[in-house]
């Protein structure tokens, strides 16, 4: 019986793709010898962006996973994207299934998997959809819950974005935090491999997730990462994996120390008071925006004034930086405030 909360952090590791029986078993043996892996992963069917890429070895690889379990004792998991995958994985005794980001985005596919699993007692991990849509992520979990699947976990693998980024799939941590708020009883894991897309930042992302109280992680491990048939840049060797896990610091969820609790309570009270003041100031700001809306309506002036908005935003960035506030935070805050101001003025003009 597998429980995702049997230990923290719960660690899932193995190659991005099952390439050969030798490669799969070599990885599993090395991971089993370390004793740091709770679940061995390997992609059997690989959804790829473009055709003519390696799309997995298919059902043959399930036999290799069965050998992994028999030889090393490691429990196994693989990705499923349709009912055929589900039936094949169950037939070969795979212990845990996961639904990938490209599948989570499609409710029809998730429902097909849920229907195929109805009445089956098997744990399922649900990756966030490629696009930043919490509703799709939550909906996928709910479809599985309706099918009677009780052992579920979410897997945060980052979200697609357009343009340059330090990440392959920017994490957008706040979205995952909101997902956890909406589904507080669901264990949440992180997939640093797909968030980072490269080896050198895996440890930092894994640690950040633990600092945010994630329950575990999935990492891609390969005997010869540079020769991997898929996602070579983000995979690490078993020895690198061992060092990474050993280097992680697992923070405590809470403390019973009365001095700590008293200090924390005092600081939180100060934050609550400041938040109340901020809300009051924002309310006053919106009243002023409404007054401006009246003047614009009476003088037939457009709501959006691009030069004013650009000047306001650039000035706020500079002032925020001088106060040790990140540009990303100041931009997001001002954009939200500005949009609410526009909404208020539109309501005035429509009257």
KAKA-V358154 format. One record per backbone hydrogen bond with DSSP energy under -0.5 kcal/mol. NH is the residue of the N-H (numbers start at 1). CO is the residue of the C=O. If there is no record, write none. Layout:
nh-><NH/NH>
co-><CO/CO>
//
This chain:
nh-><3/6/10/11/12/12/13/14/18/19/24/25/26/27/28/29/30/31/32/33/34/35/36/38/39/40/41/41/42/43/43/46/47/48/53/57/58/60/61/62/63/63/64/65/66/67/68/69/70/71/72/73/73/74/77/78/80/86/87/88/89/90/91/92/93/94/95/96/97/98/99/100/103/104/105/106/107/110/111/112/113/114/115/116/117/118/118/119/120/122/123/124/125/126/127/127/128/130/133/137/138/139/140/141/142/143/144/145/146/147/148/149/150/152/153/154/155/156/157/159/160/168/169/175/176/177/178/179/180/181/182/183/184/186/187/187/189/190/191/192/193/195/196/197/199/201/202/205/206/207/208/209/210/211/212/213/214/215/216/217/218/219/221/221/222/225/227/228/234/235/236/241/242/243/244/245/246/247/248/248/250/251/261/262/263/264/265/266/267/268/269/270/271/272/273/274/275/276/277/278/279/280/281/282/283/284/285/286/287/288/289/290/291/292/293/294/295/296/297/298/299/300/301/306/309/310/311/312/313/314/315/316/317/318/319/320/321/322/323/323/324/325/330/331/332/333/334/335/336/337/338/339/340/341/342/343/344/345/346/347/348/349/350/351/351>
co-><1/3/215/9/10/217/39/219/43/17/20/21/22/23/24/25/26/27/28/29/30/31/31/11/11/75/13/39/77/15/16/55/45/46/50/18/44/57/58/59/59/60/60/61/62/63/64/65/66/67/68/68/69/68/40/96/98/82/83/84/85/86/87/88/90/89/76/76/123/78/125/98/100/100/101/103/105/106/107/108/109/110/111/112/113/114/115/147/117/120/95/151/97/153/99/125/155/101/131/133/134/135/136/137/138/139/140/141/142/143/145/144/148/150/124/187/126/189/155/170/130/195/195/172/172/173/174/175/176/177/178/179/181/183/152/185/154/216/156/190/218/191/192/193/233/198/199/201/202/203/204/205/206/207/208/210/209/188/188/10/190/12/14/219/236/222/224/225/231/232/220/237/238/239/240/241/242/243/244/245/248/249/257/258/259/260/261/262/263/264/265/266/267/268/269/270/271/272/273/274/275/276/277/278/279/280/281/282/283/284/285/286/287/288/289/290/291/292/293/294/295/297/296/304/305/306/307/308/309/310/311/312/313/314/315/316/317/318/319/320/321/320/326/327/328/329/330/331/332/333/334/335/336/337/338/339/340/341/342/343/344/345/346/347/348>
//
